[in-house]
Amino acid sequence: NIRRSLATLGCRVTVGPATTDAEGILGHQPDGVFLSNGPGDPAATGVYAVPAIRGVLAAGVPVFGICLGHQLPSLACGAKTFKLKFGHRGANHPVKNLETGQVEITSQNHGFCLEPDLFEKPEFVQTHVNLNDGTVEGFRLRDRPVLSVQYHPEASPGPHDSHYLFEEFVSMMQAAREER
């Protein structure tokens, strides 16, 4: 459970509808914005979610995304997605953390992935790769406090291989708060 994962680390979580615009999000004066999973083609969110996320990114608010929430900030920065032939479904998908070399056992449920040419842009850093098919499983931005992963770290299939991501997000929010 995402809310429980964040609450365990001392976060107060406010949940809003997917159609909330940047002004509505920023009106809460959040320390960070968590973009959760959702159904279907991420391109379908281009009318409402992508512009809202552009606004949040421009404000410099820390962002952490998973699954669909992983694809949305990349789309807001001009990336593209593609449909997988079969999708990634179920548990026990090995994902390598490129920053630490660790292999995490992940739970996944998505049919779209990020195009790898995203990393030709200097502001993007690929952080995770799917060891089954080489698809992008995570990235961060060099110039803004943004990180995301394609899989579900809250599912803990490994059993807690990916919980560190929530801790990184909390650290990003604390650093941003100290800069204000």
Residue, then its C-alpha position, 0 to 999 in steps of 0.5 A: n500500500i502506497r499510503r502506508s509506505l509513505a505514512t510509515l516514513g512520517c508523511r501526511v498523504t493527501v489524495g487528489p483526483a487524476t484531473t487535478d491541475a497544477e494550480g490545484i496541486l500546488g495550492h496544497q503547498p505539498d512537500g512532494v507529489f507522488l504519482s501513482n499507478g493507473p490503467g491504460d495508455p499513458a498518452a491518453t493522459g496528455v490532455y489533463a495529467v501531463p500539463a499538470i505535471r509540467g506545472v509541478l515540475a516547473a515549480g521544483v516540487p519533488v516528484f516520485g512516480i510509479c508505474l503510470g506515474h513513472q511514465l507521466p513525468s517523462l511525457a511531461c518532459g517530451a519523452k515517448t512511450f510504446k506498447l509492449k507486445f505482452g506487457h509486464r504482469g505479475a511478480n518476480h521480474p528482475v530489475k537491476n538498479l544501475e546506480t548500485g548494481q543490486v538486482e531487485i525482485t519486482s511486481q509489475n502490471h503495465g503494458f507500456c514502457l518508455e522509449p530508450d532514446l529518452f536518455e539522449k537528453p542530458e537531464f535524464v539518467q536511467t536508474h533501473v533496467n528490466l533484466n528480462d527484456g532490457t526495457v527502462e524501469g527507472f529514471r531520475l532527472r539531473d536538474r530537478p528532484v524527480l525519480s520514478v520506477q516502472y514497477h510497484p515498490e509498495a508491493s514488496p515482492g522481494p520482500h522489501d527490495s525497493h522500499y529504499l525508493f520511498e526513503e529517497f523520496v522523503s529525503m528529496m522532500q526534506a532537502a527541498r524544504e530546507e532550501r526554502 
